[in-house]
Amino acid sequence: MHGEEKKDDISNTPRPTYYAEDMSTSSVCYAPAEWYSADWQNDGPKTGWYFLYGALANESKLAEVIGYENHPDLRPAKMLGYKLMLCGVHLVLTDGSSTAEVQGKAVLVELPLHARRLQGYMAKVLKAESCRIHLDGPDAEVVDGYAFFWDGIMSELRKLPAVQE
């Protein structure tokens, strides 16, 4: 058997060659056409309600950042359980006491492009995270949305100066 060729040896059997253009991703587990956009893994900009404070709560500034031709429709809003602090001259949102309340505005962002532009504003120090937004007005409601939270070292922040009445 030393010089004989084994009949069961498949190492010399020619194997099929596959080319990338022959492979179709549409048949992967018979997944639906939009399977790749499943929200649980999507780290991209999210559309929906955004709570705004500071400079972004100004219609003109928001229109400039997002790229709106007209002024966006801002609604008075608040968030509970958070507080504003200062990073240099900029306001930033951080965790607060359960009784803390932050007044601001809310805007409904419907296009991913606008959400991307909004999230790009001060992206090095702020991070968009999900939250509950209390919309004020005649048709007051609580909605799920996003707000920009401080994403840095807390010791870099200062308390807001006390408001004198």
ZATORNU-532675 format. One record per residue (C-alpha): x, y, z. Coordinates in Angstrom, 1 decimal. Example, Ala and Ser with C-alpha at 12.3 -4.5 7.8 and 13.67 -1.06 7.14 Angstrom:
12.3  -4.5  7.8 $
13.7  -1.1  7.1 $
This chain:
0.0  0.0  0.0 $
3.0  2.2  0.3 $
3.3  2.9  -3.4 $
-0.3  2.5  -4.1 $
-2.7  5.4  -4.5 $
-5.6  5.3  -2.0 $
-8.9  5.2  -3.6 $
-10.7  6.9  -0.7 $
-8.3  9.9  -0.6 $
-10.2  13.0  -1.7 $
-7.3  15.4  -1.3 $
-6.7  15.2  -5.1 $
-10.3  15.5  -6.1 $
-11.0  18.7  -8.0 $
-13.1  21.1  -6.0 $
-15.5  23.7  -7.4 $
-14.3  27.3  -7.6 $
-16.6  30.1  -6.5 $
-16.4  33.6  -7.6 $
-17.7  36.6  -5.7 $
-20.0  37.7  -8.5 $
-21.7  34.2  -8.4 $
-22.6  34.6  -4.8 $
-25.8  36.4  -4.0 $
-26.5  37.9  -0.6 $
-30.2  37.8  -1.3 $
-30.4  34.2  -0.5 $
-28.8  34.5  2.9 $
-31.2  32.6  5.2 $
-34.0  33.8  2.9 $
-33.8  37.1  4.8 $
-36.2  39.9  3.8 $
-34.8  42.5  1.5 $
-34.3  45.1  4.2 $
-32.8  42.8  6.8 $
-29.7  44.8  7.2 $
-31.6  47.8  8.6 $
-32.9  46.1  11.7 $
-33.0  48.8  14.3 $
-31.4  46.8  17.2 $
-28.0  47.0  15.5 $
-28.3  50.4  13.9 $
-25.8  52.9  15.4 $
-26.6  55.5  12.7 $
-28.5  58.7  13.3 $
-32.0  58.1  14.5 $
-35.1  60.1  13.5 $
-37.7  61.1  15.9 $
-38.2  63.7  18.7 $
-35.1  65.5  19.9 $
-34.9  67.6  23.1 $
-32.9  70.7  22.6 $
-31.4  73.3  25.0 $
-29.0  76.1  24.8 $
-28.0  77.4  21.3 $
-29.8  74.6  19.5 $
-33.2  75.6  21.1 $
-32.9  78.8  18.9 $
-34.9  78.3  15.6 $
-32.3  80.1  13.5 $
-29.3  78.2  14.9 $
-31.2  74.9  14.5 $
-32.1  75.7  10.9 $
-28.4  76.5  10.2 $
-27.1  73.3  11.8 $
-29.7  70.9  10.2 $
-29.9  72.7  6.9 $
-33.5  73.6  6.9 $
-34.6  76.3  4.5 $
-37.4  77.4  6.8 $
-37.5  77.6  10.5 $
-38.2  74.3  12.2 $
-41.3  73.8  14.2 $
-40.1  73.8  17.8 $
-42.4  72.9  20.7 $
-41.9  73.9  24.3 $
-40.7  70.8  26.3 $
-39.0  69.6  29.4 $
-37.1  66.7  30.8 $
-37.3  65.4  34.3 $
-34.4  64.0  36.3 $
-31.6  65.9  34.5 $
-29.7  69.2  35.0 $
-27.7  71.6  32.9 $
-24.1  72.4  33.6 $
-21.4  74.4  31.8 $
-18.5  73.2  29.7 $
-16.7  76.4  29.0 $
-19.5  78.6  27.7 $
-21.7  75.7  26.4 $
-24.6  74.2  28.2 $
-24.5  70.4  28.6 $
-27.1  68.0  29.9 $
-26.2  65.6  32.8 $
-28.0  63.4  35.3 $
-29.7  65.3  38.0 $
-31.9  64.6  41.0 $
-35.3  63.0  40.6 $
-37.0  66.3  41.1 $
-34.7  68.2  38.7 $
-36.3  69.7  35.6 $
-34.7  71.1  32.4 $
-36.8  73.4  30.2 $
-36.1  73.4  26.5 $
-37.6  72.8  23.1 $
-38.4  69.7  21.1 $
-38.3  69.1  17.3 $
-39.4  66.2  15.3 $
-36.6  65.1  13.0 $
-37.9  63.0  10.1 $
-34.9  62.6  7.8 $
-31.8  60.6  8.6 $
-29.7  63.4  6.9 $
-31.1  66.0  9.3 $
-30.5  63.6  12.3 $
-26.9  63.1  11.2 $
-26.3  66.9  10.9 $
-27.9  67.4  14.3 $
-25.8  64.7  15.9 $
-22.6  66.1  14.3 $
-23.1  69.4  16.3 $
-20.6  69.2  19.2 $
-20.1  65.5  18.6 $
-16.8  65.4  20.5 $
-18.4  66.2  23.9 $
-22.1  65.4  23.5 $
-23.7  62.0  22.7 $
-27.3  61.5  21.6 $
-29.1  59.1  23.9 $
-32.7  58.0  24.3 $
-34.9  59.8  26.8 $
-38.5  60.7  27.7 $
-39.5  64.2  26.5 $
-42.5  66.0  28.1 $
-44.1  68.2  25.4 $
-45.9  71.2  26.8 $
-48.8  73.1  25.3 $
-52.5  72.4  24.8 $
-51.9  68.9  23.5 $
-49.2  68.0  26.1 $
-47.9  64.5  25.9 $
-44.8  62.4  26.8 $
-42.8  61.0  23.9 $
-39.8  58.8  23.5 $
-37.0  60.7  21.8 $
-33.3  61.7  22.1 $
-31.3  64.3  23.9 $
-27.6  65.3  23.8 $
-25.9  64.3  27.0 $
-22.4  65.2  28.2 $
-20.0  62.5  27.1 $
-16.9  63.6  28.9 $
-15.2  63.9  32.3 $
-17.5  65.4  35.0 $
-14.7  67.3  36.6 $
-14.5  69.5  33.5 $
-18.0  70.9  34.1 $
-19.1  73.8  36.3 $
-22.4  74.5  37.9 $
-24.6  77.1  36.4 $
-24.5  80.4  38.3 $
-27.4  81.0  40.6 $
-30.2  83.1  39.1 $
-30.8  86.2  41.1 $
-34.4  87.5  41.1 $
